[in-house]
Amino acid sequence: MLTRAQKAERISALSGNLSRAKATFLVDFNGMDVEQVTNLRKNLHRVDSEMKVVRNTLAKLALKDHPDSDAALDGEFVGTNAFVFAYDDASASAKALAEFSKDVEALKLKTGVMEGQKLDADKIKYLATLPGKDELRAKLLSVFMAPATSAVRVMNAVPSGFLNVMNAYKDSKGE
């Protein structure tokens, strides 16, 4: 049994997690064994995310400090729920959840909230298909490098072409 002080501490910790997270997902983990939950937590930790199992009543109280999230998640607290907080890259967290839910059918993506907008399970799966932060950075870098690469190729083509002409001339005189 939790004391009032412990409940208040958990509510403030949960409120802090909600403030820090760029996206929050609500999942139903009923039917998963301890090993599966541990593996899910490890997968989420790799992408700077965290899974917290919280009592529904405490979650509702913590959401009162966050009206946008409260409006998006209102009415979803039925059964066994866990919050997944995406602190860095929301698409990477959604990818980890979507891939894990394919392997473990007991994990169900219920809903989520990102920037005050409600995400249903289909939107979370769509978010999982988007490229991650590192992939987007690599694409941007390749766009920045394209003009310089093209310029180097053009500058290299002139001496190469000249050498090809000289070799052809040498071959024609050698005959």
C-alpha positions as CSV (number, residue, x, y, z in Angstrom):
1,M,0.0,0.0,0.0
2,L,1.4,3.4,-1.0
3,T,1.3,6.3,1.4
4,R,0.2,9.8,0.3
5,A,3.8,10.9,0.2
6,Q,4.8,8.1,-2.0
7,K,1.9,8.7,-4.3
8,A,2.7,12.4,-4.5
9,E,6.3,11.5,-5.3
10,R,5.3,9.2,-8.1
11,I,2.9,11.7,-9.5
12,S,5.5,14.4,-9.6
13,A,8.1,12.0,-11.2
14,L,5.5,11.0,-13.8
15,S,4.7,14.7,-14.5
16,G,8.4,15.4,-14.9
17,N,8.7,12.5,-17.4
18,L,5.7,13.9,-19.4
19,S,7.4,17.4,-19.5
20,R,10.7,16.0,-20.7
21,A,9.3,13.6,-23.4
22,K,8.9,14.7,-27.0
23,A,6.3,12.0,-27.4
24,T,4.4,9.7,-25.1
25,F,2.8,6.4,-26.0
26,L,0.3,4.3,-24.1
27,V,0.7,0.6,-24.5
28,D,-1.2,-2.4,-23.1
29,F,1.3,-5.1,-22.0
30,N,-1.2,-7.6,-20.6
31,G,0.0,-11.1,-21.3
32,M,3.7,-10.4,-21.6
33,D,6.1,-12.3,-19.3
34,V,8.9,-10.7,-17.4
35,E,11.5,-11.6,-20.0
36,Q,9.6,-9.9,-22.8
37,V,9.0,-6.8,-20.7
38,T,12.7,-6.7,-19.9
39,N,13.7,-7.0,-23.5
40,L,11.3,-4.3,-24.5
41,R,12.8,-2.0,-21.9
42,K,16.3,-2.7,-23.2
43,N,15.2,-2.0,-26.8
44,L,13.6,1.3,-25.7
45,H,16.7,2.3,-23.7
46,R,18.8,2.0,-26.8
47,V,16.7,4.8,-28.5
48,D,16.6,7.0,-25.4
49,S,13.1,6.0,-24.3
50,E,11.7,4.7,-21.1
51,M,8.8,2.5,-20.2
52,K,7.0,3.1,-16.9
53,V,4.1,1.0,-15.5
54,V,1.9,3.3,-13.5
55,R,-1.5,3.0,-11.8
56,N,-4.2,4.5,-13.9
57,T,-5.4,6.8,-11.1
58,L,-1.9,8.2,-10.6
59,A,-1.5,8.7,-14.3
60,K,-4.7,10.7,-14.5
61,L,-3.5,12.9,-11.7
62,A,-0.1,13.5,-13.3
63,L,-1.8,14.4,-16.6
64,K,-3.7,17.2,-15.0
65,D,-0.5,19.2,-15.1
66,H,-0.4,18.7,-18.9
67,P,-3.7,19.7,-20.4
68,D,-2.8,18.9,-24.0
69,S,-1.7,15.4,-23.1
70,D,-4.6,15.0,-20.8
71,A,-7.1,15.8,-23.6
72,A,-5.4,13.4,-26.0
73,L,-5.2,10.5,-23.6
74,D,-8.5,11.0,-21.8
75,G,-10.6,7.9,-21.6
76,E,-7.7,5.5,-22.6
77,F,-6.9,4.3,-19.1
78,V,-8.6,0.9,-19.1
79,G,-6.8,-2.2,-18.1
80,T,-3.0,-2.7,-17.7
81,N,-1.2,0.3,-19.2
82,A,2.4,1.5,-19.4
83,F,3.7,4.8,-20.6
84,V,6.6,4.9,-23.1
85,F,8.4,8.2,-23.0
86,A,10.4,9.2,-26.1
87,Y,13.0,11.7,-24.9
88,D,15.0,12.1,-28.1
89,D,13.6,10.7,-31.4
90,A,9.9,9.9,-31.4
91,S,10.1,7.9,-34.7
92,A,12.9,5.7,-33.3
93,S,10.8,4.9,-30.2
94,A,7.7,4.2,-32.4
95,K,9.9,1.9,-34.6
96,A,11.1,0.0,-31.5
97,L,7.5,-0.4,-30.3
98,A,6.1,-1.4,-33.7
99,E,8.9,-4.0,-34.3
100,F,8.5,-5.4,-30.8
101,S,4.7,-5.7,-31.2
102,K,5.2,-7.7,-34.4
103,D,7.2,-10.3,-32.5
104,V,5.1,-10.2,-29.3
105,E,1.4,-10.1,-30.0
106,A,0.6,-9.4,-26.4
107,L,2.0,-5.8,-26.7
108,K,-0.7,-3.5,-28.1
109,L,-0.2,0.1,-29.1
110,K,-3.1,1.9,-27.7
111,T,-2.6,5.6,-28.3
112,G,0.0,8.4,-27.9
113,V,0.5,12.1,-27.9
114,M,3.1,14.2,-29.7
115,E,3.2,17.9,-29.5
116,G,-0.3,18.0,-28.1
117,Q,-1.7,15.9,-31.0
118,K,-3.3,12.6,-30.3
119,L,-1.9,9.6,-32.1
120,D,-3.9,6.4,-32.6
121,A,-2.2,3.0,-33.3
122,D,-2.2,3.6,-37.1
123,K,-0.5,7.0,-36.7
124,I,2.1,5.4,-34.4
125,K,2.8,2.7,-37.0
126,Y,3.1,5.4,-39.6
127,L,5.5,7.4,-37.4
128,A,7.6,4.2,-37.2
129,T,8.0,4.2,-41.0
130,L,9.5,7.7,-41.0
131,P,13.3,7.9,-41.2
132,G,15.1,8.5,-37.9
133,K,17.2,11.5,-36.9
134,D,20.5,9.9,-38.0
135,E,19.2,8.9,-41.4
136,L,17.8,12.4,-42.0
137,R,21.2,13.9,-41.0
138,A,23.0,11.6,-43.5
139,K,20.6,12.6,-46.3
140,L,21.1,16.3,-45.5
141,L,24.9,15.9,-45.5
142,S,24.8,14.1,-48.9
143,V,22.8,17.0,-50.3
144,F,25.3,19.5,-48.9
145,M,28.2,17.4,-50.4
146,A,26.7,17.0,-53.9
147,P,27.9,20.3,-55.4
148,A,31.4,19.9,-54.1
149,T,31.6,16.3,-55.3
150,S,30.3,17.4,-58.8
151,A,32.9,20.2,-58.9
152,V,35.7,17.9,-58.1
153,R,34.6,15.5,-60.8
154,V,34.4,18.3,-63.4
155,M,37.9,19.6,-62.5
156,N,39.3,16.0,-62.6
157,A,37.7,15.4,-66.0
158,V,39.8,18.1,-67.8
159,P,43.2,16.6,-67.0
160,S,41.9,13.1,-67.6
161,G,40.5,14.1,-71.0
162,F,43.8,15.7,-71.9
163,L,45.8,12.6,-71.0
164,N,43.4,10.4,-73.0
165,V,44.0,12.7,-76.1
166,M,47.8,12.5,-75.6
167,N,47.7,8.7,-75.2
168,A,45.6,8.4,-78.4
169,Y,48.0,10.7,-80.3
170,K,51.0,8.7,-79.0
171,D,49.3,5.4,-80.1
172,S,48.6,6.8,-83.5
173,K,52.2,8.0,-84.0
174,G,53.6,4.7,-82.7
175,E,52.0,2.7,-85.6
